């Protein structure tokens, strides 16, 4: 049986882990699969049709015609890229209106614990692509061209690229689904040698498909380190949590639990080799960080989809732990359904970061304010030739040299000491992960220095806990006043945690006009409102005189209390309110006590059998 073809009816999108064993069996075998992946696609080149969707697994996964078309075009490098051999890259597309994935309790549970930048996408799909183009005389065009694509709502680029590097070569080499059970011993041995795992540790060949193995994986839970077996290899990954402290080196391995073979430890599920990505633009990293912070429209023109997607994803990651609230497309082509929307000259360019490979975009997007062109990657150990900062007027069609084309003037002074350390480390051939850790620490501290004053000011708008009383509506969060905040910077500004000089006030003023301020403020206000509700619920549950309170209250007021308590309880049980389990139990007891004091007819209405 084709391992990518449907294996029975489409599994129900049920609550993972919440169902009874019988319900789990009814949803089997693919209930856990959807915790990681939406579907798997195979895209091939047809002489008459061009790129064509050869296979979608599960076969009844619902993709619209527009989504299918986007996946087909974005799964193949542009003809100008000339990608021979194997290449990996990523893309991101909108889910079509009315086709959004259902929002499950596990999504809310995962998102409540995950960092903002790693939450599941509610309205976009990520595509992780493994493309192969090799000479093949048996094919009319003379080339074998095919892509294996993993479609997910999780931005786990590192994990899914590693997964593809295991699956795709065997799938292509056999020209048939090696994803199925069969002769896997030699395949797995080759995989182990690539991942530097001793072949002697190989267990018996698996008897189920790769997708069946994924269906056995535990769901991703923030803060947990998971062992994920696939094709005779165990991938060990840590799922980041909001409360994790940032690490700048490889994570410490957890217990191997006598696993055979020994786990292959992925240093991250999502982080790229930041230093390698930014090598040619090191002198402009802070300028690019400011452009990302302000949500400015930016085009990355690269020689290949691999370089364009990695550069875009590296730019997006500059803002961590701040969520990137604008649109971004790691790889974008002229066939994309949003092409006209993004290239129109009748309105200002949208707040989006585009990764492109076709030189046609130089002419099409000349009106964009910022264009970053990067060239071919240098050999490892070479001193990178830094791209120059150039005015947009020097942008010429088709013959543009590598450089950052922008009229933007950075607000902050460049950290020359950091640049010297990075370039000196390159000359001394320091390990790449050391260089990446240094660069990532700098960007993280820069973002935190910018955000901390905003966080402190926002926290000052929260009502005092002593003003939250059980039987009154909680006080409102005070409004954010930009002028008040700017005045506070003199004594509580980023200069307290960052040595960089410059026009911080000007940077904040521009930030207030960006989508990122709006996104950050909405999220923080939502979290504070939830905290306020949680404190109010705790105040009610800690009150010792609920019976006394009920004595002089009308039935309407008592029923209103029941309904409000129930609403808060539902929110808390859905991981929307940060309350303790003991508070939930007390709230349930209060509800029962209050209902018990009401007449029988009202009890029947509030607690129908």
Helices and strands as residue ranges (DSSP letters): H 21-27, H 33-36, E 39-46, E 50-57, H 65-74, E 85-94, H 105-113, G 116-118, E 124-135, E 143-152, H 157-174, H 185-194, G 199-201, H 210-215, E 225-230, E 233-238, E 264-265, H 274-278, G 279-284, H 285-293, E 298-301, H 305-317, E 327-329, H 339-343, E 352-356, H 360-364, E 370-373, E 388-390, G 392-394, E 403-406, H 416-427, H 432-459, G 465-467, H 482-492, G 494-496, H 504-511, H 515-542, H 546-551, H 555-573, H 581-596, H 600-606
